[in-house]
Amino acid sequence: MRLIFPRLARVEAFLDRLALAERWKLFIMPLRPFLSIYKVVSRFMYRVMPKGLFTRTFLIIVTPIVILQSVLVFVFMERHYQLVSQRMSEAVVREIAAVVYVLENYPHDPEYSHAEELASRALGMSITITPLEPLPQPAPKPFFDVIDQELSKAISQKIGKPFWIDTVGRSRFVEIRIQLEDSILRIFTRRSQTYASNSHIFLVWMFSTSLVLVIIALLFLRNQIRPIIRLADAAEAFGKGRPEEHFRASGAREVRRASLAFIDMRRRIERQIEQRTTMLAGVSHDLRTILTRLRLQLTFLGGSPECEAMRKDVDEMSNMLEDYLAFASGDVDEDIQQTDMALLFEELEEEAEISGHDLKAQYEGPPDLELKRLSMKRCLSNLATNGCKYGNRVEVAGRLEKGWLVITVDDDGPGIPEDQREIAFQAFHRLDLARNMDESGSGLGLAIARDIARGHGGDLYLEDSPLGGLRARIRIPA
């Protein structure tokens, strides 16, 4: 029974989870179209949005301000500006309606001098009464003309007579003509009386203060982003083997914590490398002493075939020891220096010629680069030696393109199958199917070359060569 009840409990729990999953499916099914749209929009925004932290933060600050100001301007122009302009236009039309009422219902002199004086002194308008004639054709109006719209609407509602308005142009006055029973009333009034002329002050102040605030925010944002950029540059330089000695923690508390963590990590790595190098130096000294004693003893034994074979084994052990130590110690002891790549290529060509190998080296572009010269020469020598060992013809080409140094080493040897190229970089591993077993070696040539390339912040790739063999391509930042 004890075994049955726990099983029943687990079955019930499983059924509960299954029912919950079914309920979630019923809830999610109607939302799937929206989720698909969200995914499409999010992918599009990821592609078009800037990738830099400074630009993204700038957009986070500026976008709400722009949206807020756009809403305020729309509300202001739609509500306040239009409402004030409507009230002012209605006030002007009421004054014009009063003049029309006086002219139509009260006696006046033939020259209309009393009406003109009344309009000029009391209403601030200039009116003239001209003989009856057809009104001019309406002039083309701008798309957004509040004055024309509000004046036309108010005249139609309060006066109800044929009229003509001229509000086009930059004139400070508005001309209105109203057709009376036996004459034409011509009114000139100030443009500022018909709409809110000081509304632009609000817009100027709003945009000016926003611009000042954005500039201040940019200055503070730049100061906050700068420590992050320095931390990224220090980490990148350390990865390329160019540590910055003057880097220090600065900026916000979180950035300082990250900087201090990076500094501690760099110190631990440097301490570990220093300890390993010291240990390897001691091991190298002890082993070289033993190999030297073996060579002396073999010298005293004479030149028998057995001694020659033992001497050959000792030499091979010495070469293997040098390879092991070079691979383990890396290039940490060498400093960055100005390197003439064209001269380095010439040295490779001369050394291959002395060894009796067919090697051609060519470099294009600015020759002076900041590199670890000895390490880079060792890297290229390993690749060229491999090419000369397993092929008859080797070509080394280098060029500088878009801030990257690209070096290719091609040979016409048997090459390496594509599925085994990554295995070829493993230390102490030799590809017996592609390489000659009679050739001596430690299986560290490619591993050392890739380690040096990565120590410069780049990498080493194996590809098919145009010569029919293997191509080793180095790509490091210049």
Buried (B, 14 or more C-beta within 10 A) or exposed (E): EEEEEEEEEEEEEEEEEEEEEEEEEEEEEEEEEEEEEEEEEEEEEEEEEEEEBBEEBBEEBBEEBEEEBEEEBEEBBEEEBBEBBBEBBBEBBEBBBBBBEBBEEEEEEEEBEEBBEBBEEEBEBBBBBEEEEEEEEEEEBEEEBBBBBBBBBBBEEEBEBEBBBBBBEEEEBBBBBBBBEEBBBBBBBBBEBBBBBEBEEBBEEBEEEBEEEBEEBBEEBEEBBBBBBBBEEBBEBBEBBBBBEEBEBEBEEEBBEBBEEBBEEBEEEEEEBEEBBEEBEEBBEEBBEEBEEBBEEBEEEEEEEEBEEBBEEBEEBBEBBBBBBBBBBBBBEBEBEEBBBBEBBEBBBEBBEEEEBBBBBEBEBEBEBBBBBBBBBBBBBBBBBBBBBBBEBBBBBBBBEEEEBBBBBBBBBBBBEEEEBEEBBEBEBBBEEBBEEEEEBBBBBBBBBBBBBBBBBBEBBBBBBEBBBBBBBBBBEB
